[in-house]
Amino acid sequence: TNARHLTPASFPQPFEPFDLAVIDVHLTDGSGLDLLAELGDAGPTTIPVIIFFVDQVEASIAARVEATLVKSKTSNHELVQTIKTLIAAMAKDAAPEQPTP
């Protein structure tokens, strides 16, 4: 799902299940941080979140997400690598444990 605004019409209700969310904090009509609570309520598991900021992020916000990236210091390659790393970690966590012989 791609949304450029916070207006409720921009988001499917209820949220479809997401594997990962990339949130830009500075949207035209509000803060992407407002979505954190909604994403947390989207289902029984926590949705991993990457947040884009203009500046450094507050520690209390960083503690609520898997990654924070500063827009002016993050290349597209770094963003893609961060996404791949989180997806790989999620796949590893979701894989059933193999019995030890």
Secondary structure, DSSP 8 states (H G I E B T S, - for coil): ---SS--GGGS-SS----S-EEEESEETTEEGGGHHHHHHTSSSS---EEEEESS---HHHHTTSSEEEEGGG--HHHHHHHHHHHHHHHHHHHS------
